[in-house]
Amino acid sequence: MKLRHRSAAFAAFILLLAGAAGRAQTKKPVPMKAVADPDSLANLPECVPSAPSGYPGRQCVVTIYRDAPVSPPALLVPPGTDVFVKVLNTRKNEAVLFTVATTRTTPPDVAGAAVKNLISPLQTLVFTQRTQALDGGDKIVTEQSAVADTLNSIQDQIRNAATLLTCLSNYQVAHQTEEGAYTCSQADLIVTRATFDNQKKQATDLANKAAHHHLPLDEIDDIEPDIAEATKDCLAAAAKAPATEQDAQKKPCRAADDRYKSNQARLKSGVSDIQKAQSALMVSVDTLEAWLKASKNAPDAIAYQFKSSKLINMVVTITGQEVVNKTSSPIATVTINTQNTNWVISTGILFSNLKFHTFSNAPIIVNGKPVLDASGKVTTVVTRSDTSPSVVAPELLVSYRLPWISRFTWENRCPGGCSFLVSGGVGANLTSKTADFDSGFSFQFGSLLLTPTVHYGRDNRLTNGLTVGQQLGASPPTLPTENHWVKKFGIAVTYALPIP
């Protein structure tokens, strides 16, 4: 960033921006005069979620608005990148604090990933459930099911309250569906104070109601004696049976007791989860109330500089601490992940103009009739069949990103980032049943790679002087062939895979 004719304070800021990158991550405050200057940080490009090749000048800026805080997506940058985090419209009665937590990542295993990703990864499903349906169908289970319905109803209220608070924190208007649930609308934003106040009241009222909702603890405890009594009566009845039949008649008693107690355990687990959610709701409401306070003594803007380093990821947590009572409220979280390698492993499919030739002895036909020799046998001629295009799948490419032509602004503005790479790979030719090789330059758009390649494949050719069209008589020999390496043009479409 080149700025001229500035004050001494701003000159110090220039030195800060142009400082040499250290090997470890750093955190430095930006002078307030420099932050207030309209041409300082404003000249830096905005940080985007994925910029594996970096930015011009190796610098970018993240802007957080205190009056409408939204945490940006996790940032992916190369080592040595200066990320400036700027908070605008800060409150006058609070100090804005930046807390950094770092984690170290393991070096990427490019070779291992290339081998591992030849096999399709397994898919896993993660899902959440409400209080599960209870087993059985007698009087006790009916009582337990009624308690489960009450817990599910409270869970619905907690879920709705959490949604309303989420909508409010994103400055989005909440809408209720026909089923009674709430959703946030990104197309319907809070733009007036009155709308905000109405949304806040709706969210806090429902949150307080859900957080203070009484749980059916007595109902759960009242079921315990019924279980004990039912089990006791069942075992007593079984004891009256002949001695040889008592064990068989006690088994249903024990099975029913296990079922009742399993249901009780589910109910108590549901109660524990709800209590945790209620506590979280109360904390959220308290944080919201503190977040709405205002004063006139804090600066309007503040910024810090963070430098990424190899194998180190950073999570910058921004909070506002009220000056009088020291109440802290979260503003945003900025996650800075380091791109530890420029290698990319991708897999997909390749199409090539390589023609695969097959040869055969075909009968000679003239005017619709086979030509016969003196002995009355059908004469033959050597023919060739071509299969095109050649399809290579799966195709595995190992690519190296070229940072010096991949960090322009238009490339970073691509969804997921764009970059140029040099690639080489191997794949299975589905036509010739051989392993073919490819090399070329790739263009990456997000996780998709488009690669015009030089395709190194094998061409099947006749040997021993045989040619297409040659007549071999009525008893032709087996046609001798051999493979020859050839270079053809191909297009590969592959998808980038994660490197552990």
C-alpha positions, 0 to 999 in steps of 0.5 A: 500500500503506497500512501504519500504526504501523511502524518508521522503517525500514519508513516508509522502505520506504513512501516507496520504494513510493510514490516518483514514477516516473522516465522511465528504468528503475531498480533499488533495494534494498529494506531488509531490515527491510521484506522481513522484515515479513510485511505489506509485500510480502505486500500487493502482488499477484503479478505475472502473465505478461500485465498490459497494463493494469497493477496497482492502485497500479502495483506487483506482486511476484515471489517466487523460492524459492532452495531450488526456483528456477523462473524465471517467464514473461516479464512484460508490464507498462505503463511506470511499473510497480514490479516487486519481485523477492523471493528467499526461503530464500537460502543462508547461504554465498552472496550473492544478486546481481541483474544487469540487462540492458536492450534498447530496442524500436522504437515500435509501428507501429499503422497499419502493423500494421493494413494488414499484418495484412489478409493472413494471415502465412506459417507457418514450421517450425523443427525439429531433426535428428539426424545425417542419413542418409548418401548411397550404399551401398558399403563406405565409406558403410557405415563412415560409417553405423556412425560416424553410429550411434555419434554418434546413440547419444551424442546420445541419452545427452546428451539424456537427461542434459539432461532429467534435469538439467532435471527436477532443477532443476524439482524434478520426478521423471523417468520413463523411457519404453519407448523409453528416453527421459526425461520430467519429470512436473509431477504427480510432484514431489520432496518428500523429501531421499531422493528428491532425492538419488536423482534427483541421483545418476541425473542426474549419473551419466548426465551424467558418462557422456555428457560423458566418452563417447569420440567415434569420431574415429579411425574418422572419420580412418581412413576418409580414406585409404580415400576417397583410395584408392578415388578413386585406383583409380577414376581409374586405371581410367578412365585406361585407357579410350580417350581419348574415353571417359576424361572420361565414366568419370571423372565417377562417380569424382568424384561418389563422391568428393564423396559420401564427403567430404560424408558426412565433413563431416556426421560432423565437424559432428556431432562438433563439436555433441556436443563442445559439448553435452558441455562444456555438460553438464560445466558443468551438473553443476558448477553443480548441485554448487555449488547444493547447498552450504549455510551459515548466514551469508546473510540468509533473504530479499532483494528489489529494486525495478525500475521499467519505462519506455517502450520499455525491456525488462529481463532480471533475472538472479539468481545466487548467489555462494559467499562463499569460492570465488566460484562462481556458480550461476544462481537465476532469470531475470525478464524484464520487457517493457514494453507500449508501446501500448494499441492492439490490432489484431485480425481475425476474423468478425462476425455481424449481424442486418442483413437483405439484401433482393433483389427480383424479378418473380415470376409471379402464381399462383392455385390453382396456375395462373398468371394471364394477361392479355388477350393470354395472357401471365403477369402478375407481382408484385414480391417480396422475399427476405431473407438473414439474418444478415449475415456479415462476414469478414474483420473488422479491428478497431482497439481502444484498451485502457481501462486505468482499468477493466482493471487489477483483480485479477480481470482480471489473474488471467485466463489471458493477462489480461482488459481492456476496449477501445473498438473500431472496424473494417471488414470485407467483407460476404459477402452484400452484397459491400460494405465495412461498418463497426462500432464498440463496446466489446470484452472481451479474454480473452487474445488473444480479443476479443468485441465487441458492435458497432453494425454500419453496413451497407447495405440494398437498397431499391426506388426510383421508388415501387415496393413489394413486392406491386405488380403490373407486368403481363406485361412488367415493367421491371427493378426499380430499387434503391439502397443505404441505410446502416443501423445494426444490432446485431452480434457480432464475434469476433476474435483479437489480432495482434502489432503490430511 
